């Protein structure tokens, strides 16, 4: 049985980055709440703020990719050159 790559490398990176951001937001959020102490309050709030802004960028990018294209830069070439290449569907015998 052959392995088939379902998701591209960029899509896997995108998924795991979001998973890491969610985990870091949970970790720092519980520390800010006072559930435990790992980083310290000041460092936890800074890390939480950075992770929150990064998550907003990822959410905006996700909305862009789901509504306009498969990748972030898929529409740049057609905007610059004025045309886009389209693959013809393969004909089955």
JOLINNOR-V653452 format. One record per residue. N is the residue number from 0. PSI is psi in whole degrees, -180 to 180 (none if undefined). OMEGA is omega as a letter, one per 30 degrees, with the letter a starting at -180 (none if undefined). Layout:
BEGIN
<<N	PSI	OMEGA> <N	PSI	OMEGA>>
END
This chain:
BEGIN
<<0	130	a> <1	147	l> <2	138	l> <3	128	l> <4	113	a> <5	-43	a> <6	142	l> <7	164	a> <8	-41	l> <9	-40	l> <10	-37	l> <11	-42	l> <12	-45	a> <13	-47	a> <14	-50	a> <15	-30	l> <16	-43	l> <17	-39	l> <18	-42	l> <19	-40	l> <20	-42	l> <21	-44	l> <22	-43	a> <23	-35	l> <24	-40	l> <25	-46	a> <26	-51	a> <27	-32	l> <28	-43	l> <29	-32	l> <30	-40	l> <31	-37	l> <32	-27	l> <33	15	a> <34	-32	l> <35	177	l> <36	116	a> <37	-52	a> <38	-27	a> <39	152	a> <40	-47	a> <41	-46	l> <42	-38	l> <43	-40	l> <44	-37	l> <45	-47	l> <46	-39	l> <47	-42	l> <48	-44	l> <49	-45	l> <50	-36	l> <51	-43	l> <52	-40	l> <53	-40	l> <54	-38	l> <55	-41	l> <56	-43	l> <57	-38	l> <58	-44	l> <59	-43	l> <60	-38	l> <61	-44	l> <62	-42	l> <63	-48	a> <64	-36	a> <65	-24	a> <66	-30	a> <67	-26	a> <68	171	a> <69	-27	l> <70	168	a> <71	-34	a> <72	22	a> <73	-20	a> <74	3	a> <75	-48	a> <76	-48	l> <77	-32	l> <78	-35	a> <79	-48	a> <80	-25	l> <81	-2	l> <82	165	l> <83	147	l> <84	138	a> <85	128	l> <86	137	l> <87	144	l> <88	143	a> <89	142	l> <90	130	l> <91	141	a> <92	none	none>>
END
